[in-house]
Amino acid sequence: MSSKESVAIGQLLELLESRYAMRVLWALRDGHAQTFRLLQDSVGGITPNTLNTRIKELREAGLMTHGNDGYAVTLAGADLLKRLGDLQAFAGKWAAGQAKKSK
């Protein structure tokens, strides 16, 4: 991996590690736009101030946009979510394994 690739991955992970950033994107994974209030409800537990901050960061990163219908992912955001699509299947298997370990 080149140093440019390492820097890019580091920058993306830093963005996604921000509190609720992944949840905001994940809430928009179905491709349907959501109003601010609906997005807040979809994420759950996020304050309006934090949601505003994450929206601003994700929009500046080119992963989210705002249109007449509300907030939605951009093509780049959809591509990222597609690549993270296996996360749901992995999480289910991982949780089952964790449950077995705790018995």
N, CA, C and O atoms as CSV, one atom per row, in Angstrom:
chain,resi,resn,atom,element,x,y,z
A,1,MET,N,N,0.840,-1.170,0.000
A,1,MET,CA,C,0.000,0.000,0.000
A,1,MET,C,C,0.891,1.241,0.000
A,1,MET,O,O,1.845,1.336,0.771
A,2,SER,N,N,0.566,2.177,-0.866
A,2,SER,CA,C,1.371,3.394,-0.962
A,2,SER,C,C,1.066,4.320,0.207
A,2,SER,O,O,0.063,4.160,0.904
A,3,SER,N,N,1.943,5.280,0.405
A,3,SER,CA,C,1.723,6.225,1.501
A,3,SER,C,C,0.476,7.083,1.245
A,3,SER,O,O,-0.212,7.470,2.189
A,4,LYS,N,N,0.184,7.381,-0.034
A,4,LYS,CA,C,-1.030,8.140,-0.357
A,4,LYS,C,C,-2.274,7.347,0.022
A,4,LYS,O,O,-3.237,7.898,0.556
A,5,GLU,N,N,-2.243,6.035,-0.262
A,5,GLU,CA,C,-3.378,5.177,0.090
A,5,GLU,C,C,-3.532,5.091,1.602
A,5,GLU,O,O,-4.649,5.108,2.120
A,6,SER,N,N,-2.428,5.001,2.297
A,6,SER,CA,C,-2.471,4.947,3.761
A,6,SER,C,C,-3.063,6.224,4.340
A,6,SER,O,O,-3.861,6.179,5.276
A,7,VAL,N,N,-2.675,7.341,3.787
A,7,VAL,CA,C,-3.206,8.624,4.250
A,7,VAL,C,C,-4.701,8.700,3.978
A,7,VAL,O,O,-5.466,9.132,4.840
A,8,ALA,N,N,-5.127,8.284,2.783
A,8,ALA,CA,C,-6.538,8.323,2.425
A,8,ALA,C,C,-7.367,7.433,3.354
A,8,ALA,O,O,-8.438,7.834,3.811
A,9,ILE,N,N,-6.868,6.230,3.630
A,9,ILE,CA,C,-7.576,5.319,4.525
A,9,ILE,C,C,-7.641,5.919,5.925
A,9,ILE,O,O,-8.678,5.848,6.585
A,10,GLY,N,N,-6.561,6.495,6.368
A,10,GLY,CA,C,-6.535,7.138,7.682
A,10,GLY,C,C,-7.549,8.264,7.784
A,10,GLY,O,O,-8.247,8.391,8.790
A,11,GLN,N,N,-7.629,9.081,6.743
A,11,GLN,CA,C,-8.586,10.186,6.743
A,11,GLN,C,C,-10.023,9.679,6.754
A,11,GLN,O,O,-10.866,10.209,7.478
A,12,LEU,N,N,-10.304,8.654,5.952
A,12,LEU,CA,C,-11.657,8.101,5.916
A,12,LEU,C,C,-12.028,7.483,7.257
A,12,LEU,O,O,-13.131,7.702,7.758
A,13,LEU,N,N,-11.114,6.713,7.843
A,13,LEU,CA,C,-11.405,6.103,9.138
A,13,LEU,C,C,-11.602,7.156,10.221
A,13,LEU,O,O,-12.461,7.003,11.090
A,14,GLU,N,N,-10.821,8.208,10.173
A,14,GLU,CA,C,-10.980,9.288,11.146
A,14,GLU,C,C,-12.381,9.895,11.051
A,14,GLU,O,O,-13.022,10.153,12.070
A,15,LEU,N,N,-12.846,10.119,9.836
A,15,LEU,CA,C,-14.191,10.652,9.630
A,15,LEU,C,C,-15.248,9.681,10.153
A,15,LEU,O,O,-16.164,10.074,10.875
A,16,LEU,N,N,-15.111,8.419,9.782
A,16,LEU,CA,C,-16.117,7.422,10.150
A,16,LEU,C,C,-16.094,7.072,11.632
A,16,LEU,O,O,-17.091,6.588,12.170
A,17,GLU,N,N,-14.957,7.313,12.302
A,17,GLU,CA,C,-14.864,7.062,13.735
A,17,GLU,C,C,-15.532,8.149,14.565
A,17,GLU,O,O,-15.740,7.968,15.764
A,18,SER,N,N,-15.867,9.267,13.949
A,18,SER,CA,C,-16.565,10.326,14.668
A,18,SER,C,C,-17.878,9.776,15.190
A,18,SER,O,O,-18.552,8.999,14.512
A,19,ARG,N,N,-18.231,10.176,16.378
A,19,ARG,CA,C,-19.437,9.646,17.025
A,19,ARG,C,C,-20.658,9.800,16.122
A,19,ARG,O,O,-20.967,10.900,15.665
A,20,TYR,N,N,-21.332,8.717,15.877
A,20,TYR,CA,C,-22.562,8.621,15.091
A,20,TYR,C,C,-22.379,8.748,13.581
A,20,TYR,O,O,-23.364,8.619,12.855
A,21,ALA,N,N,-21.193,8.990,13.078
A,21,ALA,CA,C,-21.019,9.164,11.635
A,21,ALA,C,C,-21.484,7.934,10.869
A,21,ALA,O,O,-22.226,8.055,9.894
A,22,MET,N,N,-21.062,6.767,11.296
A,22,MET,CA,C,-21.471,5.538,10.611
A,22,MET,C,C,-22.975,5.317,10.735
A,22,MET,O,O,-23.617,4.851,9.794
A,23,ARG,N,N,-23.529,5.650,11.886
A,23,ARG,CA,C,-24.973,5.472,12.073
A,23,ARG,C,C,-25.771,6.379,11.151
A,23,ARG,O,O,-26.809,5.980,10.622
A,24,VAL,N,N,-25.288,7.593,10.961
A,24,VAL,CA,C,-25.976,8.521,10.050
A,24,VAL,C,C,-25.964,7.947,8.640
A,24,VAL,O,O,-27.006,7.896,7.986
A,25,LEU,N,N,-24.817,7.520,8.170
A,25,LEU,CA,C,-24.738,6.929,6.835
A,25,LEU,C,C,-25.582,5.659,6.746
A,25,LEU,O,O,-26.292,5.446,5.764
A,26,TRP,N,N,-25.499,4.828,7.767
A,26,TRP,CA,C,-26.229,3.563,7.759
A,26,TRP,C,C,-27.735,3.804,7.698
A,26,TRP,O,O,-28.462,3.042,7.060
A,27,ALA,N,N,-28.201,4.859,8.357
A,27,ALA,CA,C,-29.632,5.186,8.344
A,27,ALA,C,C,-30.107,5.555,6.939
A,27,ALA,O,O,-31.299,5.468,6.644
A,28,LEU,N,N,-29.189,5.962,6.082
A,28,LEU,CA,C,-29.539,6.370,4.718
A,28,LEU,C,C,-29.228,5.284,3.682
A,28,LEU,O,O,-29.312,5.532,2.479
A,29,ARG,N,N,-28.878,4.107,4.136
A,29,ARG,CA,C,-28.411,3.047,3.227
A,29,ARG,C,C,-29.459,2.577,2.233
A,29,ARG,O,O,-29.099,2.029,1.191
A,30,ASP,N,N,-30.751,2.769,2.516
A,30,ASP,CA,C,-31.781,2.303,1.583
A,30,ASP,C,C,-31.936,3.214,0.375
A,30,ASP,O,O,-32.679,2.896,-0.554
A,31,GLY,N,N,-31.235,4.350,0.383
A,31,GLY,CA,C,-31.266,5.254,-0.756
A,31,GLY,C,C,-32.375,6.276,-0.730
A,31,GLY,O,O,-32.460,7.117,-1.626
A,32,HIS,N,N,-33.236,6.225,0.284
A,32,HIS,CA,C,-34.330,7.190,0.390
A,32,HIS,C,C,-33.905,8.379,1.236
A,32,HIS,O,O,-33.290,8.218,2.290
A,33,ALA,N,N,-34.239,9.572,0.764
A,33,ALA,CA,C,-33.915,10.794,1.495
A,33,ALA,C,C,-34.723,10.857,2.790
A,33,ALA,O,O,-35.842,10.350,2.863
A,34,GLN,N,N,-34.145,11.480,3.797
A,34,GLN,CA,C,-34.819,11.642,5.080
A,34,GLN,C,C,-34.710,13.089,5.538
A,34,GLN,O,O,-33.688,13.746,5.339
A,35,THR,N,N,-35.776,13.569,6.152
A,35,THR,CA,C,-35.738,14.895,6.754
A,35,THR,C,C,-34.817,14.843,7.968
A,35,THR,O,O,-34.437,13.766,8.428
A,36,PHE,N,N,-34.467,16.004,8.472
A,36,PHE,CA,C,-33.595,16.072,9.636
A,36,PHE,C,C,-34.199,15.278,10.795
A,36,PHE,O,O,-33.514,14.473,11.425
A,37,ARG,N,N,-35.463,15.504,11.070
A,37,ARG,CA,C,-36.137,14.845,12.202
A,37,ARG,C,C,-36.195,13.325,12.006
A,37,ARG,O,O,-35.931,12.567,12.940
A,38,LEU,N,N,-36.531,12.895,10.824
A,38,LEU,CA,C,-36.586,11.462,10.546
A,38,LEU,C,C,-35.201,10.839,10.669
A,38,LEU,O,O,-35.056,9.739,11.202
A,39,LEU,N,N,-34.192,11.537,10.181
A,39,LEU,CA,C,-32.820,11.048,10.292
A,39,LEU,C,C,-32.414,10.951,11.758
A,39,LEU,O,O,-31.780,9.977,12.165
A,40,GLN,N,N,-32.775,11.946,12.544
A,40,GLN,CA,C,-32.472,11.922,13.979
A,40,GLN,C,C,-33.140,10.714,14.637
A,40,GLN,O,O,-32.518,10.022,15.444
A,41,ASP,N,N,-34.394,10.462,14.298
A,41,ASP,CA,C,-35.102,9.298,14.845
A,41,ASP,C,C,-34.474,7.989,14.366
A,41,ASP,O,O,-34.371,7.031,15.132
A,42,SER,N,N,-34.055,7.950,13.101
A,42,SER,CA,C,-33.450,6.741,12.539
A,42,SER,C,C,-32.129,6.403,13.227
A,42,SER,O,O,-31.823,5.234,13.461
A,43,VAL,N,N,-31.356,7.428,13.547
A,43,VAL,CA,C,-30.065,7.217,14.200
A,43,VAL,C,C,-30.281,6.841,15.666
A,43,VAL,O,O,-29.620,5.939,16.181
A,44,GLY,N,N,-31.188,7.520,16.326
A,44,GLY,CA,C,-31.499,7.229,17.721
A,44,GLY,C,C,-30.445,7.722,18.692
A,44,GLY,O,O,-29.268,7.386,18.563
A,45,GLY,N,N,-30.862,8.513,19.655
A,45,GLY,CA,C,-29.969,8.969,20.711
A,45,GLY,C,C,-29.017,10.086,20.339
A,45,GLY,O,O,-28.184,10.478,21.156
A,46,ILE,N,N,-29.118,10.602,19.144
A,46,ILE,CA,C,-28.218,11.664,18.698
A,46,ILE,C,C,-28.876,13.015,18.961
A,46,ILE,O,O,-30.065,13.194,18.695
A,47,THR,N,N,-28.113,13.950,19.477
A,47,THR,CA,C,-28.649,15.289,19.719
A,47,THR,C,C,-28.681,16.064,18.404
A,47,THR,O,O,-27.920,15.758,17.486
A,48,PRO,N,N,-29.557,17.065,18.310
A,48,PRO,CA,C,-29.594,17.870,17.077
A,48,PRO,C,C,-28.245,18.506,16.756
A,48,PRO,O,O,-27.858,18.575,15.589
A,49,ASN,N,N,-27.535,18.966,17.765
A,49,ASN,CA,C,-26.236,19.604,17.544
A,49,ASN,C,C,-25.237,18.610,16.956
A,49,ASN,O,O,-24.521,18.934,16.009
A,50,THR,N,N,-25.190,17.406,17.515
A,50,THR,CA,C,-24.272,16.389,17.007
A,50,THR,C,C,-24.664,15.980,15.594
A,50,THR,O,O,-23.798,15.807,14.737
A,51,LEU,N,N,-25.960,15.823,15.341
A,51,LEU,CA,C,-26.401,15.458,13.996
A,51,LEU,C,C,-26.024,16.544,12.993
A,51,LEU,O,O,-25.558,16.238,11.895
A,52,ASN,N,N,-26.219,17.796,13.359
A,52,ASN,CA,C,-25.816,18.898,12.472
A,52,ASN,C,C,-24.331,18.831,12.155
A,52,ASN,O,O,-23.926,19.029,11.009
A,53,THR,N,N,-23.518,18.552,13.169
A,53,THR,CA,C,-22.071,18.470,12.973
A,53,THR,C,C,-21.716,17.321,12.034
A,53,THR,O,O,-20.917,17.497,11.114
A,54,ARG,N,N,-22.308,16.139,12.261
A,54,ARG,CA,C,-22.017,14.985,11.405
A,54,ARG,C,C,-22.481,15.235,9.975
A,54,ARG,O,O,-21.774,14.895,9.026
A,55,ILE,N,N,-23.659,15.824,9.814
A,55,ILE,CA,C,-24.148,16.135,8.466
A,55,ILE,C,C,-23.171,17.054,7.757
A,55,ILE,O,O,-22.836,16.834,6.593
A,56,LYS,N,N,-22.717,18.074,8.450
A,56,LYS,CA,C,-21.774,19.018,7.851
A,56,LYS,C,C,-20.496,18.300,7.422
A,56,LYS,O,O,-20.009,18.511,6.310
A,57,GLU,N,N,-19.952,17.456,8.295
A,57,GLU,CA,C,-18.720,16.739,7.980
A,57,GLU,C,C,-18.912,15.766,6.815
A,57,GLU,O,O,-18.072,15.682,5.919
A,58,LEU,N,N,-20.021,15.036,6.840
A,58,LEU,CA,C,-20.271,14.056,5.782
A,58,LEU,C,C,-20.572,14.730,4.450
A,58,LEU,O,O,-20.232,14.195,3.395
A,59,ARG,N,N,-21.205,15.896,4.487
A,59,ARG,CA,C,-21.445,16.652,3.246
A,59,ARG,C,C,-20.128,17.190,2.699
A,59,ARG,O,O,-19.882,17.124,1.495
A,60,GLU,N,N,-19.285,17.719,3.574
A,60,GLU,CA,C,-17.981,18.234,3.136
A,60,GLU,C,C,-17.111,17.120,2.558
A,60,GLU,O,O,-16.296,17.359,1.667
A,61,ALA,N,N,-17.289,15.904,3.070
A,61,ALA,CA,C,-16.528,14.755,2.580
A,61,ALA,C,C,-17.120,14.171,1.300
A,61,ALA,O,O,-16.547,13.254,0.713
A,62,GLY,N,N,-18.257,14.696,0.868
A,62,GLY,CA,C,-18.877,14.234,-0.369
A,62,GLY,C,C,-19.645,12.931,-0.235
A,62,GLY,O,O,-19.901,12.257,-1.232
A,63,LEU,N,N,-20.018,12.564,1.002
A,63,LEU,CA,C,-20.730,11.314,1.224
A,63,LEU,C,C,-22.232,11.506,1.394
A,63,LEU,O,O,-23.002,10.555,1.263
A,64,MET,N,N,-22.641,12.721,1.682
A,64,MET,CA,C,-24.053,13.056,1.880
A,64,MET,C,C,-24.386,14.326,1.128
A,64,MET,O,O,-23.515,15.144,0.831
A,65,THR,N,N,-25.658,14.471,0.828
A,65,THR,CA,C,-26.136,15.684,0.180
A,65,THR,C,C,-27.502,16.040,0.768
A,65,THR,O,O,-28.123,15.235,1.461
A,66,HIS,N,N,-27.949,17.242,0.482
A,66,HIS,CA,C,-29.279,17.668,0.920
A,66,HIS,C,C,-30.032,18.186,-0.293
A,66,HIS,O,O,-29.550,19.058,-1.016
A,67,GLY,N,N,-31.208,17.642,-0.503
A,67,GLY,CA,C,-32.050,18.057,-1.620
A,67,GLY,C,C,-33.439,18.423,-1.135
A,67,GLY,O,O,-33.664,18.582,0.065
A,68,ASN,N,N,-34.368,18.555,-2.065
A,68,ASN,CA,C,-35.737,18.930,-1.734
A,68,ASN,C,C,-36.420,17.930,-0.809
A,68,ASN,O,O,-37.264,18.309,0.003
A,69,ASP,N,N,-36.059,16.654,-0.929
A,69,ASP,CA,C,-36.694,15.604,-0.123
A,69,ASP,C,C,-35.999,15.372,1.211
A,69,ASP,O,O,-36.522,14.648,2.059
A,70,GLY,N,N,-34.850,15.963,1.409
A,70,GLY,CA,C,-34.117,15.775,2.660
A,70,GLY,C,C,-32.689,15.338,2.398
A,70,GLY,O,O,-32.119,15.615,1.343
A,71,TYR,N,N,-32.125,14.654,3.373
A,71,TYR,CA,C,-30.739,14.214,3.305
A,71,TYR,C,C,-30.651,12.835,2.670
A,71,TYR,O,O,-31.501,11.974,2.900
A,72,ALA,N,N,-29.618,12.641,1.874
A,72,ALA,CA,C,-29.401,11.360,1.195
A,72,ALA,C,C,-27.905,11.174,0.994
A,72,ALA,O,O,-27.128,12.122,1.109
A,73,VAL,N,N,-27.516,9.954,0.696
A,73,VAL,CA,C,-26.113,9.704,0.384
A,73,VAL,C,C,-25.856,10.072,-1.073
A,73,VAL,O,O,-26.748,9.992,-1.917
A,74,THR,N,N,-24.645,10.469,-1.344
A,74,THR,CA,C,-24.202,10.736,-2.709
A,74,THR,C,C,-23.812,9.411,-3.356
A,74,THR,O,O,-23.907,8.356,-2.730
A,75,LEU,N,N,-23.379,9.471,-4.596
A,75,LEU,CA,C,-22.886,8.257,-5.251
A,75,LEU,C,C,-21.693,7.675,-4.494
A,75,LEU,O,O,-21.569,6.458,-4.353
A,76,ALA,N,N,-20.816,8.558,-4.007
A,76,ALA,CA,C,-19.659,8.090,-3.235
A,76,ALA,C,C,-20.118,7.465,-1.919
A,76,ALA,O,O,-19.577,6.445,-1.493
A,77,GLY,N,N,-21.109,8.070,-1.280
A,77,GLY,CA,C,-21.647,7.507,-0.041
A,77,GLY,C,C,-22.299,6.162,-0.280
A,77,GLY,O,O,-22.139,5.242,0.522
A,78,ALA,N,N,-23.036,6.036,-1.381
A,78,ALA,CA,C,-23.667,4.757,-1.725
A,78,ALA,C,C,-22.606,3.698,-2.007
A,78,ALA,O,O,-22.771,2.536,-1.633
A,79,ASP,N,N,-21.525,4.093,-2.661
A,79,ASP,CA,C,-20.434,3.162,-2.945
A,79,ASP,C,C,-19.807,2.666,-1.638
A,79,ASP,O,O,-19.545,1.473,-1.485
A,80,LEU,N,N,-19.569,3.582,-0.702
A,80,LEU,CA,C,-19.018,3.202,0.597
A,80,LEU,C,C,-19.961,2.239,1.312
A,80,LEU,O,O,-19.521,1.221,1.845
A,81,LEU,N,N,-21.257,2.556,1.327
A,81,LEU,CA,C,-22.225,1.694,2.003
A,81,LEU,C,C,-22.306,0.323,1.342
A,81,LEU,O,O,-22.481,-0.690,2.019
A,82,LYS,N,N,-22.178,0.295,0.014
A,82,LYS,CA,C,-22.176,-0.980,-0.700
A,82,LYS,C,C,-21.000,-1.824,-0.236
A,82,LYS,O,O,-21.136,-3.026,-0.005
A,83,ARG,N,N,-19.855,-1.189,-0.103
A,83,ARG,CA,C,-18.650,-1.904,0.327
A,83,ARG,C,C,-18.748,-2.360,1.780
A,83,ARG,O,O,-18.113,-3.338,2.174
A,84,LEU,N,N,-19.545,-1.647,2.573
A,84,LEU,CA,C,-19.754,-2.030,3.968
A,84,LEU,C,C,-20.958,-2.963,4.131
A,84,LEU,O,O,-21.317,-3.327,5.250
A,85,GLY,N,N,-21.568,-3.340,3.030
A,85,GLY,CA,C,-22.775,-4.159,3.057
A,85,GLY,C,C,-22.610,-5.486,3.780
A,85,GLY,O,O,-23.561,-5.990,4.378
A,86,ASP,N,N,-21.436,-6.044,3.731
A,86,ASP,CA,C,-21.201,-7.312,4.413
A,86,ASP,C,C,-21.115,-7.144,5.927
A,86,ASP,O,O,-21.076,-8.133,6.660
A,87,LEU,N,N,-21.084,-5.920,6.392
A,87,LEU,CA,C,-20.985,-5.651,7.822
A,87,LEU,C,C,-22.169,-6.253,8.584
A,87,LEU,O,O,-21.994,-6.793,9.676
A,88,GLN,N,N,-23.352,-6.161,8.021
A,88,GLN,CA,C,-24.543,-6.680,8.683
A,88,GLN,C,C,-24.442,-8.202,8.867
A,88,GLN,O,O,-24.730,-8.713,9.949
A,89,ALA,N,N,-24.042,-8.912,7.832
A,89,ALA,CA,C,-23.896,-10.365,7.924
A,89,ALA,C,C,-22.789,-10.728,8.911
A,89,ALA,O,O,-22.944,-11.646,9.717
A,90,PHE,N,N,-21.680,-10.009,8.844
A,90,PHE,CA,C,-20.578,-10.265,9.761
A,90,PHE,C,C,-21.013,-10.012,11.198
A,90,PHE,O,O,-20.695,-10.799,12.089
A,91,ALA,N,N,-21.735,-8.923,11.429
A,91,ALA,CA,C,-22.171,-8.574,12.785
A,91,ALA,C,C,-23.060,-9.671,13.375
A,91,ALA,O,O,-22.944,-9.996,14.557
A,92,GLY,N,N,-23.944,-10.240,12.559
A,92,GLY,CA,C,-24.792,-11.317,13.043
A,92,GLY,C,C,-23.991,-12.534,13.457
A,92,GLY,O,O,-24.240,-13.112,14.516
A,93,LYS,N,N,-23.031,-12.930,12.635
A,93,LYS,CA,C,-22.174,-14.077,12.960
A,93,LYS,C,C,-21.315,-13.775,14.185
A,93,LYS,O,O,-21.142,-14.628,15.055
A,94,TRP,N,N,-20.789,-12.583,14.245
A,94,TRP,CA,C,-19.931,-12.189,15.364
A,94,TRP,C,C,-20.717,-12.203,16.668
A,94,TRP,O,O,-20.234,-12.717,17.677
A,95,ALA,N,N,-21.934,-11.638,16.658
A,95,ALA,CA,C,-22.764,-11.590,17.866
A,95,ALA,C,C,-23.112,-12.997,18.336
A,95,ALA,O,O,-23.118,-13.267,19.537
A,96,ALA,N,N,-23.402,-13.895,17.395
A,96,ALA,CA,C,-23.704,-15.282,17.754
A,96,ALA,C,C,-22.484,-15.936,18.409
A,96,ALA,O,O,-22.618,-16.658,19.397
A,97,GLY,N,N,-21.315,-15.685,17.863
A,97,GLY,CA,C,-20.082,-16.214,18.454
A,97,GLY,C,C,-19.824,-15.662,19.841
A,97,GLY,O,O,-19.370,-16.387,20.727
A,98,GLN,N,N,-20.110,-14.387,20.034
A,98,GLN,CA,C,-19.929,-13.766,21.347
A,98,GLN,C,C,-20.892,-14.364,22.368
A,98,GLN,O,O,-20.533,-14.588,23.524
A,99,ALA,N,N,-22.129,-14.621,21.918
A,99,ALA,CA,C,-23.122,-15.210,22.806
A,99,ALA,C,C,-22.701,-16.604,23.245
A,99,ALA,O,O,-22.914,-16.973,24.400
A,100,LYS,N,N,-22.110,-17.383,22.350
A,100,LYS,CA,C,-21.639,-18.735,22.683
A,100,LYS,C,C,-20.502,-18.674,23.688
A,100,LYS,O,O,-20.419,-19.504,24.594
A,101,LYS,N,N,-19.616,-17.678,23.525
A,101,LYS,CA,C,-18.471,-17.545,24.428
A,101,LYS,C,C,-18.912,-17.197,25.839
A,101,LYS,O,O,-18.261,-17.603,26.802
A,102,SER,N,N,-20.013,-16.449,25.985
A,102,SER,CA,C,-20.438,-15.999,27.301
A,102,SER,C,C,-21.261,-17.046,28.060
A,102,SER,O,O,-21.610,-16.840,29.222
A,103,LYS,N,N,-21.565,-18.160,27.406
A,103,LYS,CA,C,-22.349,-19.212,28.093
A,103,LYS,C,C,-21.480,-20.101,28.921
A,103,LYS,O,O,-21.976,-21.029,29.559
